Amino acid sequence: MVADDLREQLLNAAAELLDESGAEAVTIRETARRCGVSHGAPRRHFPARNVLLGHLAKRIAGELGAELDGTDESPERLARGYLDFAVRRPHAFDLLFRHDLLEASGADLRSTTIPLVRRWCAAWLTRHPADSEADALTRLVGVHGIASLTAHQAHAALGLSPAALLARVLAAD
């Protein structure tokens, strides 16, 4: 097995584990088992669990970015794409913000996530040129909160409509 192939197989197995059961289920041993290799084999690519999770999170951020590429770059479409991703892959969405698990992973996650934030700000400011970057970031925080609530069905317990919440967060003052 070629080293790069094993690395990709490990990331694929880790992504499956994550989507099935959440970040706590993603271990080097279980990832290796799913790939049919010894529990030591992954350590050449991912010497610690946080390194594996960091690289997985970077891949997920790239997948989110690729999904948003299909939008027209309007704040509404970007927000909807963000929400849809969170609903479809709640554990993957959660991992992106688990800094407690990703700290010191060496995956340089910010190189993938900061462009997503800048993209949002650019879209918001294009539509609302009188607003500041802080205004754009505040709207993004609102979108993120709605996505977090919706990803785990908490909006339903509160009787909230994600679409109505998005409309309020995205409404110009």
C-alpha positions in Angstrom: 0.0 0.0 0.0 1.4 3.4 -1.0 1.9 5.8 1.9 -0.4 8.5 0.4 -3.0 5.9 -0.3 -2.9 4.8 3.3 -3.1 8.4 4.5 -6.3 8.9 2.4 -7.8 5.6 3.5 -7.2 6.6 7.1 -8.8 10.0 6.6 -11.8 8.3 4.8 -12.2 5.8 7.7 -11.9 8.6 10.3 -14.6 10.6 8.4 -16.9 7.6 8.4 -16.4 7.2 12.1 -17.0 10.9 12.7 -20.2 11.0 10.7 -21.5 7.8 12.3 -20.7 8.5 16.0 -19.0 11.8 16.5 -15.5 12.9 17.4 -15.2 10.8 20.5 -15.4 7.7 18.3 -12.5 8.7 16.1 -9.4 7.0 17.5 -6.3 5.9 15.8 -6.9 2.3 16.8 -10.4 2.2 15.3 -9.4 4.0 12.2 -6.6 1.5 11.6 -9.0 -1.4 12.2 -11.4 -0.1 9.6 -8.5 0.1 7.1 -7.3 -3.4 7.9 -3.9 -2.3 9.1 -2.1 -2.6 12.4 -2.9 0.0 15.1 0.7 1.3 14.7 0.5 1.9 10.9 -1.4 5.2 11.1 1.2 6.7 13.4 3.5 7.3 10.5 0.9 9.8 9.2 -0.9 10.8 12.4 1.3 10.4 15.4 -1.4 11.4 17.8 -5.2 11.5 17.8 -5.3 15.3 17.7 -3.2 15.3 14.5 -5.6 12.9 12.9 -8.6 15.0 14.0 -6.8 18.2 12.8 -6.2 16.9 9.3 -9.7 15.5 9.2 -11.1 19.0 10.2 -9.0 20.6 7.6 -10.5 18.3 5.0 -14.0 19.0 6.3 -13.4 22.8 6.0 -12.3 22.2 2.5 -15.4 20.2 1.7 -17.6 23.0 3.2 -15.7 25.6 1.1 -16.2 23.4 -2.0 -20.0 23.2 -1.3 -20.1 27.0 -0.9 -18.4 27.3 -4.3 -21.7 26.2 -5.8 -23.4 29.4 -4.5 -23.8 32.7 -6.1 -21.8 34.3 -3.3 -24.8 36.1 -1.8 -25.0 36.1 2.0 -28.3 34.3 1.8 -26.9 31.5 -0.3 -23.7 31.2 1.7 -25.8 31.1 4.9 -28.1 28.4 3.5 -25.1 26.4 2.3 -23.5 26.6 5.7 -26.8 25.6 7.4 -27.4 22.7 5.0 -23.8 21.4 5.6 -24.3 21.5 9.4 -27.6 19.6 9.2 -26.3 17.0 6.8 -23.0 16.4 8.6 -23.6 17.6 12.2 -20.5 15.8 13.7 -18.3 17.1 11.0 -19.6 20.6 11.5 -19.0 20.3 15.3 -15.4 19.1 14.8 -14.5 22.3 13.0 -15.0 24.2 16.2 -13.6 21.7 18.7 -10.4 23.7 19.4 -10.0 21.6 22.6 -9.4 18.5 20.3 -7.6 20.3 17.5 -5.1 22.3 19.5 -1.5 21.7 18.5 -2.6 19.3 15.7 -0.2 20.9 13.2 -2.9 20.8 10.5 -3.0 24.5 10.0 -6.8 24.5 10.0 -6.8 28.3 10.0 -5.5 28.3 6.4 -8.8 26.7 5.4 -11.2 28.3 7.8 -10.1 32.0 7.7 -10.7 32.2 3.9 -14.3 31.0 4.6 -14.7 33.8 7.1 -13.2 36.3 4.7 -15.5 35.1 2.0 -18.5 35.6 4.1 -17.4 39.1 5.1 -16.7 40.0 1.4 -20.2 38.8 0.4 -21.9 40.6 3.3 -20.0 43.9 2.6 -20.7 43.7 -1.1 -24.4 43.6 -0.3 -24.2 46.0 2.6 -21.4 48.4 1.9 -22.3 50.8 4.7 -21.6 48.0 7.3 -18.3 47.3 8.9 -16.4 44.0 9.1 -17.5 43.7 12.7 -21.1 43.9 11.4 -20.4 41.2 8.9 -18.8 39.0 11.5 -21.8 39.5 13.9 -24.1 38.2 11.2 -21.8 35.2 10.6 -22.0 34.5 14.4 -25.8 34.5 14.1 -25.7 32.2 11.1 -23.3 29.9 13.0 -25.6 29.8 16.0 -28.6 28.9 13.9 -26.6 26.1 12.2 -25.4 24.8 15.6 -29.0 24.7 16.9 -30.3 23.1 13.8 -27.6 20.5 13.3 -28.7 18.8 16.5 -32.4 19.5 16.3 -32.3 22.0 19.3 -34.3 24.5 17.2 -37.3 22.1 17.3 -37.3 21.9 21.1 -37.5 25.6 21.2 -40.1 25.9 18.5 -37.9 27.8 16.2 -37.8 27.9 12.4 -34.3 27.9 11.0 -35.5 29.7 7.9 -37.2 32.4 9.9 -34.1 32.8 12.1 -31.9 33.1 9.0 -34.2 35.7 7.6 -34.0 37.8 10.8 -30.2 37.5 11.0 -29.7 38.4 7.4 -32.2 41.2 7.3 -30.6 44.6 6.8 -31.2 47.0 9.7 
